[in-house]
C-alpha cells in the first residue's frame, strides 16, 4: 500500500499544498499537471472549494494547464 496523506489520515495543509504545487509548476510537464490535480483533490476534501480556487489563482493554473477556478476535484472512489 502506498502511504499518502489520506491513508495516514493527515489532512493536507494549505502550506504543504503550496510547497507541492510550487514544485509541480516549476517542472511544468503533463505529469506534473496530473500530480497537481491530485494535490487539489486533497485540498478539496480537506478545505473545500474556496481552498482549491485560491490555489488555482495563486499558481496561475488556468493559464498553465487550463485548470479553472470552480473545477471540482472529487474522486468517485471515496
C-alpha positions in Angstrom: 0.0 0.0 0.0 1.2 3.5 -0.9 1.3 5.8 2.1 -0.4 9.1 1.4 -1.8 11.9 3.5 -5.2 10.2 3.1 -4.1 6.7 4.1 -2.3 8.2 7.2 -5.3 10.3 8.0 -3.3 13.5 7.9 -5.1 16.5 6.4 -3.3 18.2 3.6 -2.4 21.6 4.8 -2.5 24.6 2.5 1.2 25.2 3.2 2.1 21.7 2.2 -0.1 22.0 -0.9 1.7 25.3 -1.8 5.0 23.6 -1.4 4.0 20.6 -3.6 2.3 22.8 -6.3 5.3 25.1 -6.5 7.4 22.1 -7.4 4.9 20.9 -10.0 4.5 24.3 -11.5 8.3 24.8 -11.8 8.6 21.5 -13.6 5.5 22.1 -15.7 5.0 18.8 -17.6 1.8 16.9 -18.2 2.8 14.5 -15.5 3.1 17.4 -13.1 -0.3 18.7 -14.2 -1.8 15.3 -13.1 0.1 15.4 -9.8 -1.2 19.0 -9.2 -4.7 17.7 -9.8 -4.2 15.1 -7.1 -3.0 17.8 -4.7 -6.0 19.9 -5.5 -8.2 16.8 -4.8 -6.7 16.5 -1.3 -7.4 20.2 -0.7 -11.0 19.8 -2.0 -11.5 17.1 0.6 -9.9 18.9 3.5 -10.6 22.6 2.8 -13.4 22.7 0.3 -13.8 24.7 -3.0 -12.5 28.0 -1.6 -9.2 26.4 -0.8 -8.9 24.9 -4.3 -9.9 28.1 -6.1 -7.4 30.1 -4.1 -4.6 27.8 -5.1 -5.6 27.7 -8.7 -5.5 31.5 -8.8 -2.3 31.8 -6.7 -0.3 29.5 -9.0 -1.9 30.6 -12.3 -3.0 27.0 -13.1 -5.7 28.2 -15.5 -3.0 29.8 -17.7 -0.5 27.0 -17.3 -2.7 23.9 -17.6 -6.3 25.1 -18.1 -7.4 24.2 -14.6 -10.2 26.7 -13.9 -11.5 28.0 -10.6 -14.7 26.2 -9.8 -13.4 22.9 -11.1 -14.4 20.2 -8.6 -11.8 17.6 -7.7 -13.7 14.6 -6.2 -12.8 11.0 -6.6 -15.5 8.5 -7.3 -13.6 6.2 -5.0 -14.1 7.6 -1.5 
